[in-house]
Amino acid sequence: MQRIVVTAVLCLFAGLLSPPSRAQSATPPATRKGFTFCTVHDTAGRTAWASPVMEIEYLSSDPWSRVQDLATDFHTFIGGMGGAGDKQCAAATADRAAVEAFRNEQRSILTQRFMGVVRSNKWLDVAWTPKPWTPGAMVKPAVASKYFYCYGTDTDARASVASPVFEMGVDGANPMAPYTQADEYNKQFARDVVAVHGLADANPACYFKDTQAEADKALRDYRKMFSGFNLKFTDVAWRPSNAATAPPVAPVPARPAPTTGSTPPSTAAAAPRVPLGVRIAEVTPALALGLGMDTAHGALVIEVLPGSPAMAAGLKAMDVVLGVNEQAVNLFSDLPEISSRLPRGRQASLRVWRERAQRVVLVSIAGG
């Protein structure tokens, strides 16, 4: 099952050699350094390839894209060795010891034997070094193609339904876009396919891959995994309702107009502001998986407003707020309500999920 999968160092100094007027306009983007490692896990072949822990550089404003690109490069490298599977790199962090511990934990989980019967995965350490990376050199396309597929299995009914792989366009500048779309397709698949087939306990899910080959293999592995359970597999010629023509572009959430006395929106598309100075969205199951969370909960930060208390405190996009002053944020709509009651001119303690770990951020709530 895919949920077991464990979900560069060049700087630009040209501006220093240019006249002062050009140096100001050629300021390189801000970067940070951190440690990560990458894996490719072939669930059907019971093999996991893993890179060593390595130090990388990434954009301070977008660490997510860097590790995604690394995962793609590592998957290509493993493909040259004849391997394939689900790819992932750990979120970069400055704590090398924590990354080493996480890598050892993943190895222990994947290589253990279950009840002494099921064969464990083979763990292969791979000597791999990422290619040189230049901040800002890779321009993200306006529309990126992703390959989605959906399935649901009701073990009590001994039945499973699955869609074919379908290509869809996503907003190339928004790392959340494929997760948001996968969650929307999941809702449609549950309504249009799972409910129609009467699979009450199917727990449907939709996933995406970067290539057709990766998606095809994932579906094959899914079938193989359940082949010994005497399940009836049904392939359904289904696509999401907005996939009938050319792949659409995932819309970037619009900034909502200020309202007075309104109830916080209950959908991610509304992306409401909260008094902390952030815009937030729902943490979907697919996104929680990508962020390394056990369950989907909390409020996802999608924008930190300039000059806000959140910006001063160091909150950033892709952080997940889990609690405020020891009060849990279970649904993303909880955060506006909780933060609206915070006393002005005081400091609030936020429990935040970032880079696969919880941390505490102190925010000074503006007066007035």
Residue pairs with C-beta under 8 A, 6 or more apart in sequence:
1 43
1 225
2 43
2 86
2 207
2 218
2 289
3 289
4 41
4 43
4 109
4 110
5 39
5 41
5 43
5 85
5 86
5 88
6 39
6 41
6 88
6 90
6 106
6 110
7 88
7 289
7 290
7 291
7 292
8 56
8 57
8 58
8 66
8 130
8 131
8 132
8 133
8 134
9 33
9 55
9 56
9 57
9 132
9 133
10 57
10 132
10 133
10 134
10 135
11 28
11 31
11 57
11 135
12 26
12 28
12 134
12 135
12 136
13 28
14 26
15 22
15 23
15 26
15 27
15 28
16 23
18 26
28 135
28 136
29 59
29 60
29 61
29 135
29 136
30 59
30 60
30 61
31 57
31 58
31 59
31 60
31 135
32 57
32 58
32 59
32 60
32 63
32 92
32 94
33 55
33 56
33 57
33 58
33 94
34 55
34 56
34 58
34 63
34 92
34 93
34 94
34 355
35 53
35 54
35 55
35 56
35 92
35 93
35 94
35 95
35 96
35 99
36 53
36 54
36 56
36 67
36 70
36 89
36 90
36 91
36 92
36 93
36 99
37 50
37 51
37 52
37 53
37 54
37 89
37 90
37 99
37 103
38 50
38 51
38 70
38 71
38 74
38 87
38 88
38 89
38 90
38 128
39 48
39 49
39 50
39 51
39 74
39 87
39 88
39 89
39 106
40 48
40 49
40 74
40 75
40 78
40 83
40 84
40 85
40 86
40 87
41 47
41 48
41 49
41 85
41 86
41 88
41 110
41 121
42 48
42 83
42 84
42 85
42 86
42 221
43 85
43 86
43 221
43 225
44 217
44 220
44 221
44 224
44 225
45 83
45 85
46 119
46 120
46 121
46 122
47 83
47 85
47 121
47 122
47 124
48 85
48 106
48 107
48 110
48 121
48 122
48 123
48 124
49 78
49 81
49 83
49 85
49 124
49 126
50 103
50 106
50 107
50 123
50 124
50 125
50 126
51 74
51 126
51 128
52 125
52 127
52 128
53 96
53 99
53 100
53 103
54 129
54 130
55 96
56 66
56 70
56 92
56 130
56 133
57 133
57 135
58 66
58 67
58 92
59 65
59 66
59 135
59 136
61 316
61 317
62 175
63 91
63 92
63 318
63 355
64 175
64 318
65 140
65 175
66 92
66 133
67 89
67 90
67 91
67 92
68 89
68 175
69 138
70 89
70 130
71 87
71 88
71 89
72 87
72 210
73 130
73 131
74 87
74 89
74 128
75 84
75 85
75 87
75 214
77 126
77 128
78 84
78 85
78 87
78 126
81 126
84 213
84 214
84 217
85 217
86 214
86 218
87 214
90 99
90 102
90 103
90 292
90 356
91 291
91 292
91 354
91 355
91 356
92 355
93 99
93 355
93 356
93 357
98 357
102 356
107 123
110 120
110 121
110 123
111 120
111 121
111 122
111 123
112 120
113 119
113 120
114 120
140 172
140 173
141 172
142 171
142 172
142 173
142 249
143 169
143 170
143 171
143 172
143 247
143 249
144 169
144 170
144 171
144 172
145 167
145 168
145 169
145 170
145 247
146 167
146 168
146 169
146 170
146 178
146 181
146 208
146 209
146 210
147 165
147 166
147 167
147 168
147 208
147 209
147 210
147 211
147 212
147 214
147 215
148 165
148 166
148 167
148 168
148 181
148 182
148 185
148 206
148 207
148 208
148 215
149 162
149 163
149 164
149 165
149 166
149 206
149 207
149 208
149 209
149 215
149 218
149 219
150 162
150 163
150 185
150 186
150 189
150 193
150 204
150 205
150 206
150 207
150 238
151 160
151 161
151 162
151 163
151 204
151 205
151 219
151 222
152 160
152 161
152 162
152 189
152 190
152 193
152 194
152 199
152 202
152 203
152 204
152 205
153 159
153 160
153 199
153 202
153 203
153 226
153 231
154 160
154 199
154 200
154 201
154 202
155 201
155 229
155 231
156 201
157 198
157 199
157 200
157 201
158 229
158 230
158 231
158 232
159 197
159 199
159 231
159 232
159 234
160 202
160 226
160 231
160 232
160 233
160 234
161 193
161 194
161 197
161 199
161 202
161 233
161 234
161 235
161 236
162 219
162 222
162 223
162 233
162 234
162 235
162 236
163 189
163 193
163 235
163 236
163 238
163 239
164 235
164 237
164 238
165 212
165 215
165 216
165 219
166 239
166 240
166 243
167 212
167 247
168 181
168 208
168 240
168 243
168 247
168 248
169 246
169 247
169 248
169 249
169 250
170 177
170 178
170 181
170 249
170 250
171 177
171 249
171 250
171 251
171 252
173 252
174 250
174 252
175 318
176 281
176 287
176 300
176 302
176 318
177 250
178 208
178 250
179 284
179 286
179 287
179 290
180 250
180 268
180 281
180 284
180 287
181 208
181 250
182 206
182 207
182 208
182 284
182 286
183 206
183 284
183 285
183 286
183 287
184 240
185 206
185 240
186 204
186 205
186 206
186 285
186 286
188 240
188 241
189 204
189 206
189 238
189 240
190 202
190 204
192 238
193 204
193 236
193 238
194 202
194 204
197 234
205 285
205 286
206 286
207 215
207 218
207 286
208 215
208 286
209 215
209 218
223 233
226 233
242 248
251 269
253 268
253 269
253 270
253 271
253 279
253 281
253 302
254 271
255 271
255 273
255 279
256 265
256 270
256 271
256 272
256 273
264 272
264 333
264 336
264 337
265 271
265 272
265 333
266 333
267 282
268 281
268 282
268 284
268 300
268 332
271 279
271 280
271 281
271 302
271 303
272 279
272 280
272 333
272 336
273 279
273 305
273 336
274 280
274 299
274 335
274 336
274 339
274 340
275 336
275 339
275 340
275 342
275 365
276 308
276 309
276 310
276 315
276 335
276 339
276 348
276 350
276 363
276 365
277 304
277 305
277 307
277 308
277 309
277 310
277 311
278 301
278 302
278 303
278 304
278 305
278 308
278 310
278 315
279 301
279 302
279 303
279 305
280 299
280 300
280 301
280 302
280 321
280 332
280 335
280 336
281 299
281 300
281 302
281 332
282 296
282 300
282 331
282 332
283 291
283 293
283 296
283 297
283 298
283 299
283 300
283 320
283 332
284 296
285 296
287 296
287 300
288 294
288 295
288 296
288 297
291 318
291 320
291 353
291 356
292 356
293 320
293 353
297 322
297 329
297 330
297 331
298 320
298 321
298 322
298 329
298 330
298 332
298 353
299 320
299 321
299 329
299 331
299 332
299 334
299 335
300 318
300 319
300 320
300 332
301 310
301 315
301 316
301 317
301 318
301 319
301 320
301 321
302 317
303 317
304 310
304 311
304 315
304 316
304 317
305 311
309 363
309 364
309 365
309 366
310 363
312 363
312 364
313 350
313 361
313 362
313 363
313 364
314 361
315 350
315 352
315 361
315 363
316 354
318 354
319 352
319 353
319 354
320 352
320 353
320 354
321 329
321 335
321 350
321 351
321 352
322 328
322 329
322 351
322 352
322 353
322 358
323 329
323 350
323 351
324 335
324 338
324 339
324 342
324 348
324 349
324 350
324 351
325 342
325 348
325 349
326 349
327 338
328 334
329 335
329 338
339 348
342 348
342 365
343 365
344 365
344 366
344 367
344 368
345 365
345 366
345 367
346 364
346 365
347 362
347 363
347 364
347 365
348 362
348 363
348 364
348 365
349 360
349 361
349 362
350 360
350 361
350 362
350 363
351 358
351 359
351 360
352 358
352 359
352 360
352 361
